[in-house]
Amino acid sequence: MSFELRPKKKEAGTCHISNGTWLWMLEAGVGLPIGCAGGIVPGTYLYQPDTNGVSPTANDGFIVQAKDAKLMAQVGRMVVVVQQDMEAAFALRSETFRVKATLPGSIYRVPARKEDVALLQAFCDWAERSGGFTVC
């Protein structure tokens, strides 16, 4: 499954994001301007449904206003910086630590995939130009 983000300003073009990347972005903090964050159980989310009762975590037409899209871009850029710093700090650790950190049940946080961070950066640039968007 993937998400199609349809901009209000058509010249921005449609943004396509995989399910995993979109949900990671929302959980990482990008969803806060629209009232969405990770839930207690992994893979669950807390959110405020819009007036039509739809969710930003589903392909059901959740609408993001222009001001919120810009805030999402601002927060997203902060997440990108944090992830880049985490990647640099992680690279300084021993190979043994890096392997242990990625094992199931590890207490350590590891940086996000570089591909996801790059997609988040692209989303930030797009969201600022979008004029708001619909999550489909």
VMD Tcl script that draws the C-alpha trace (Angstrom):
set ca {
  {0.00 0.00 0.00}
  {1.18 3.52 -0.64}
  {-0.13 7.01 -0.08}
  {-0.91 9.49 -2.81}
  {-0.76 13.06 -1.56}
  {-2.75 15.31 -3.88}
  {-1.85 18.99 -3.63}
  {-4.30 21.85 -3.68}
  {-1.88 23.66 -6.02}
  {-1.81 21.28 -8.98}
  {1.52 22.64 -10.25}
  {3.24 21.01 -7.24}
  {2.41 17.59 -8.67}
  {1.27 14.53 -6.76}
  {3.55 13.11 -4.07}
  {3.70 9.31 -3.76}
  {5.01 7.84 -0.49}
  {5.14 4.23 0.63}
  {3.00 3.16 3.55}
  {5.99 2.53 5.81}
  {7.68 5.85 5.04}
  {4.49 7.92 5.51}
  {3.68 6.28 8.84}
  {7.30 6.64 10.01}
  {7.16 10.35 9.11}
  {3.93 10.86 11.07}
  {5.33 9.02 14.09}
  {8.67 10.85 13.93}
  {6.87 14.15 14.55}
  {5.74 15.31 11.14}
  {2.18 14.38 12.07}
  {2.03 16.64 15.12}
  {0.73 19.73 13.24}
  {-2.26 17.67 12.12}
  {-2.82 16.03 15.52}
  {-1.26 12.66 14.69}
  {1.37 10.76 16.68}
  {2.43 7.20 17.40}
  {0.23 5.23 19.79}
  {1.13 3.10 22.79}
  {1.45 -0.10 20.78}
  {3.88 -0.12 17.81}
  {2.00 0.35 14.56}
  {-0.88 2.21 16.18}
  {-1.55 5.93 15.95}
  {-3.38 8.59 17.88}
  {-5.06 11.23 15.76}
  {-7.89 13.68 15.66}
  {-10.24 12.74 12.80}
  {-11.09 15.59 10.47}
  {-14.68 16.81 10.14}
  {-15.49 13.88 7.83}
  {-14.13 11.35 10.35}
  {-11.16 10.34 8.19}
  {-7.61 9.56 9.30}
  {-4.17 10.74 8.13}
  {-3.03 7.11 8.53}
  {-5.46 5.74 5.93}
  {-6.12 6.38 2.24}
  {-9.52 7.88 2.91}
  {-9.19 11.53 1.94}
  {-7.81 13.27 5.04}
  {-7.33 16.97 4.19}
  {-4.23 18.88 5.32}
  {-4.64 22.66 5.23}
  {-1.89 24.86 3.70}
  {-0.76 26.24 7.07}
  {-0.49 22.72 8.47}
  {1.43 21.50 5.41}
  {3.97 24.26 6.00}
  {4.25 23.32 9.67}
  {4.71 19.68 8.69}
  {7.57 20.78 6.42}
  {9.20 22.75 9.25}
  {8.96 19.84 11.68}
  {10.11 17.46 8.95}
  {13.27 19.48 8.39}
  {14.01 19.25 12.12}
  {13.53 15.48 11.95}
  {15.94 15.32 8.99}
  {18.63 17.15 10.99}
  {18.13 14.89 14.02}
  {18.30 11.78 11.84}
  {21.49 13.01 10.15}
  {23.03 13.65 13.58}
  {21.95 10.20 14.76}
  {23.49 8.63 11.65}
  {26.80 10.42 12.30}
  {26.82 9.38 15.98}
  {25.86 5.80 15.10}
  {28.72 5.59 12.58}
  {31.21 6.41 15.39}
  {30.10 3.38 17.40}
  {31.81 0.01 17.13}
  {30.55 -2.59 14.69}
  {29.57 -4.78 17.65}
  {27.41 -1.99 19.09}
  {25.76 -1.28 15.73}
  {24.86 -4.94 15.28}
  {23.50 -5.26 18.84}
  {21.51 -2.04 18.45}
  {19.62 -3.44 15.48}
  {18.65 -6.74 17.12}
  {15.01 -7.29 18.09}
  {14.38 -6.17 21.66}
  {17.32 -3.76 21.70}
  {16.89 -0.74 23.96}
  {18.92 1.46 21.61}
  {17.48 3.80 19.01}
  {18.97 3.51 15.56}
  {18.85 6.08 12.78}
  {16.10 5.86 10.20}
  {16.90 4.43 6.79}
  {18.74 6.94 4.63}
  {16.13 6.43 1.90}
  {13.35 7.46 4.31}
  {15.26 10.55 5.41}
  {15.78 11.55 1.76}
  {12.07 11.03 1.06}
  {11.20 13.13 4.09}
  {13.42 15.95 2.79}
  {11.69 15.75 -0.60}
  {8.28 15.74 1.12}
  {9.21 18.91 3.05}
  {10.08 20.74 -0.17}
  {6.87 19.49 -1.79}
  {4.61 20.25 1.21}
  {5.66 23.91 1.24}
  {4.63 24.26 -2.42}
  {1.49 22.12 -2.16}
  {-0.94 24.72 -0.76}
  {-2.28 21.91 1.42}
  {-3.10 18.40 0.29}
  {-5.40 15.41 0.51}
  {-4.13 12.02 1.73}
  {-5.45 9.33 -0.66}
}
mol new
graphics top color blue
foreach p $ca { graphics top sphere $p radius 0.5 }
foreach p [lrange $ca 0 end-1] q [lrange $ca 1 end] { graphics top cylinder $p $q radius 0.2 }
display resetview
